């Protein structure tokens, strides 16, 4: 049997090129009777077009990372493919309805990096609160000064809000409680009792949360319902001077609207681990955000640690092996 990993970031060597020797975890799990192939690569992984579709044709299983599941991809691997696994938490590129329509099993790993993402969220938020990045740049530029870069506020007097109260939202709530006076949350799919059980105050709407909070962190999934969730109308409701942190999905936020909110000082700061497209340098509007001192960014790596990456790779391979050997998908993370 043949498993194709379409675009695995972990498989790139020090020169940024795929190295099959790096698939040791996958080989140890899948065993010698299953062939492992890495994706088509030309300066970066190719995940669209005829050459890519030819490359994946005949696969018994696909493991995707950023690759999008499209009708063309499903047609290319049908009818032999049994499972498409997402190497990550999000399912927006897995296209569960399409997989179900074609009888394909699809799964993700929803709970491998809760500690990492929640910690990264706090790092970005506290970096904004304390002006760490600005101070770092100023001191390195021989502009040492205690009051340069603005005067921080006392977080223990402030209220922070969480949009999305799933696994990662709950992990973040626990850590936020050490720094902020009050933690609010909004999630139409989570009962208020669950939030109360985590010491978090539920609110009835996104508008209410934005109006009440001095800082807002995003932990909601990307769906048709949440795309551009934070755009002009939402930012008009933001408490003046509030901070916004996104470690969920780039398309939740309209970068142009965020830029205007920063320019008008409606927002006091913005930090993001995620953009759409992934590299904000590829978007002329997002690139303008990078020029600002009130913006902190990172390269979609909130999930990353040595432990989380090893766990993710092992659990994906175990799920694929289970489907190929006896048709049983993993209990957690099945979307089709």
N, C-alpha and C positions, 0 to 999 in steps of 0.2 A: 504494500500500500504506500501511497505517496501523500505527504503533508507539505504544503507550500506556505511558508511564512512570507507574506507579501511585502512587508516593509518594516522589519524588526530593527528598532534603533539599537538594541543591545548587540546586534551582530556586526556593527561597524568597528573596524580596527582603528588604531591610532592615526591612520591616514584618512579615515573617513570612508573606507571601502568595506564591503561585506567580506567576512571571513568565516567560512563554514566551520572552522575549528572552534569558534566561539559558542557553538550550539551544544556544548557538553551537557548542560542541564536537560535539554530536550532529548538528547540521545539516551541519557540514563533513564528517562521516564518512558519514552516511546519504544525503546528496545531495537534490536538489530533487524527485525522484520518489517520495520516501517522506515521508508526513505524520507529524509528531511531535505527540502530545497529552500533556498533563500530567494527573495524576489528579484525581479528584473531591475538592473541598476545601471544608470548612465549619469554620472556625477551625483545623482540622488536616486532614490527608488522611483521607478515608473509604475504608476498604479492606474493608468487609463490607456486607452488606445488598443489597436489591433495586436501589436507585439506583446503587450501585457496580457491580453486575453488569450493569446496563443500560448504564452508561458504557463498560465495557470490551468489550461484545459487538461482534463484528465486527472486532476487532483481528487483524492478521496476526502481531503479536508483542507480548509484554508484557515490560516490564522492572520487576522488583519490588525493593524494598529491605527494609522490614520486613513488607510484605504477605505473608500466608500463602497458599500454594497449597492450595486445598481442592477437593473434588469439585464444589462449586457453581461455583467459579471456572472450573474446567476445562470444565464443561458450558456455561457462559456463552460461552466463547470458541471452543468446538468448533462445526463441524469446520474452520473457516478458519484458526485460529491455527497457526503452524508452530513457534514457539519461545517459551519463557519463560526469561528470563535473570535471574540474581540479581546485583544490583549490590553485590557484596561477596564475602567469603571463605566465610562459613558457608553450609551447604546445608540446615540443619534446617527452614527455612520453604519450601524449594523443592519438597520432596516428590517426589524422583526416581522412586520406584516408581509413583506415580500418573501422572506424566508418561509413563513408559515404557508403562504400561498403555493409554494413549490415543494412543500414537505421536507424542508431542510431544517435541521436542528441548529439553533443559534444560541450562544451563551456569552456572557461576559464574566468578569470577576469583580463583584461590587464592593468588596470589603477588605481589600488587601492593603490599602494605604491610608486608612482613616487617621492614623497618628501623624503621618507625614504631611498630608494636606492640611490638617487642622493646625499643625505647628507652623507650616509655611504661611498660612493665613494670618496667624498671630504675628509672625515675623514681619510680613508686609505692613500690617496695620500698625504695629508698634514702631516700625521704621518711619511711617508717616507721622505718627503722633510725636515722636521725639526728634524728627528732622535728621535722622541718622545719615541718610544718603547725601543730603545737602552739606552737612557738617564735614563728612568725609571728603567731598570734592573741594570744599573751601580750604580745609587744612592742607590737603595735598597741593593746592595751588598757592601755598604760602599766604593764606588769608585767615590765619587763626583769629578767632574771636568768639567769646562766649555767647554773645547775643546775635551773632550773624546767622542768617537763615531762619529767623523767626523765633518766638518764644513759645515753647510747648504749653499745652494745657494739662491739668490734672485729670487723669483718666478715671480715678476713683469717684469723681463727681459726675461722670458722664454715663449716658445710656447707649448701648450698642444693639443693633438688630441683625438677625440672621434671616435670610430669605432662602427657605428650603431647610426642612428639619429631618432629613434622613440620617444615615449613619454618620456622614462627615459633619453635617450640621450639628449633630448631638455631641460629637467629639470636640468640635470647636467651642460649643457652648460651655462645656466643662472648663476649658482653658481660659475663655473670656471672663469667667466669673472671678478669676483671681485678680483681674485688672480693672474691671468696670463696675460701677454701682449697680446697674440693672441690665439684664439681657432680655430682649424681646425676640419673638420669632413669628414668622407667618409661613404657613404651608397649608393649602386647602385640603391636602390628602393626609394630614396628621392631626389626630384629635388633640384638643386642648389639654386633656388629662395627661397625655404623653409628655407634652411640653412642661406641664406643672411638675411631673415626676422627675424632670431633669433640672428643676429650679429655674425654669424659664417662663416668662410671662407671654402668653399667646395674645396676638392682636388679630383683628378681624379682616384686615386688608393690607395690601402693599402700601397704599396711600397713607394709611394710619402709621405704619411702621416708619416710612420715610419722613413723615412730619414730626415724629417724636424722637428720632434717634440722632445722636451725634456722630455715629459711625455705622456703616452698613456693610455686611459681608454677604457675598452671594455663594450659595451652595445648592442651587436648584439645577435640575436636569435641563438640557436643551430639547425642547419640543416645539411644535407649531404654536403652542400656547405661550411659551416663554421667550421665543425669539424676539430680540429687541425689547425685552422687558424693561430695560433701563434706557429710555430714550427721552425725547423732549418733554412729554407729558409727565412722566415719572419724575424727572429731574426738576420740574417746576414745583413739585411737592416737597422736595428735599429740604430739611432744616438747614438754614444758611450756615455755611462753614462745615458741613458734615463731610466725613471721609467715606470713600467708597472703595471696597476691595473685591476683586473678582478672581477666584481660584477655581471656577467651575467651567464655563465654556465662553469663548470669546464672543459668539453671536448673541449672547444675552444682553450685550451692551452696545449701544450705538456710539462709536468713538467720536463722531462729529458733535453729537449732543454733549458728550462728556467734555470735549474741548471747550465748547461754548460755556458750559457751566463753570469750568475752571477759570476761564477768562473773565466771566462776570463775578467771580468769587462766590457764586452760589454753592459750589463745591469747594471745600478746603483742601482736598487732595484726592488723588486716585492712584491705586496700586493694582496691578494686574499680572497674573501669571499666564494669561490666555488672551489670544486675539484671533480674529478671523479676517484674512489669512493668518496662519500661525505666527509668522515673523512680521511684527508691526512695521518693519522697514519696507515691506512690500505694499503697504497701504499709505498713500500720501497724507491722508488725514491722521491716521495713527502715528505716522512718523513725526508729526508736529507735537504730539503728546510727549515724545521722547526728549524734546528740547526743553521741557519744563522742569523746574526744580520741585514742583509739587506733585510729581509723578514718579513712581517706582515700578519697575518692570522686571520680570524674569522669564525664562525661556520654556514655559510649559513644563516645569520640573517639580511642581509642588508634590507630586506623588513619589519622588525619587529618594530612595536610600538603597544601600546594598541589600538590606534585608527585604524591603518591599519588592525590589526588582526580581530577586531570586524566588520569592514566594509566588509572584505573579507568573513567572515563566513556568515554574513547576506545576502550578495549579491549572494553567491553560493546557499544558501537555497532558496532565492527568485526565482532564475533561475530554480532550480529543481522543486519547487512548481508550477511555471508557466507551465513547460512542462507537469508535471503529471496531472494537472487539465484541461488544455485546449490545450496542444500540442504546446504552443508558447515559443520558446527559447528567452533568453535575446537578446536585440538588439546589445549589445557590446560583443565581445569575442566569437561569434559562429565560430567553426572550422569545423563542419560537420552537 
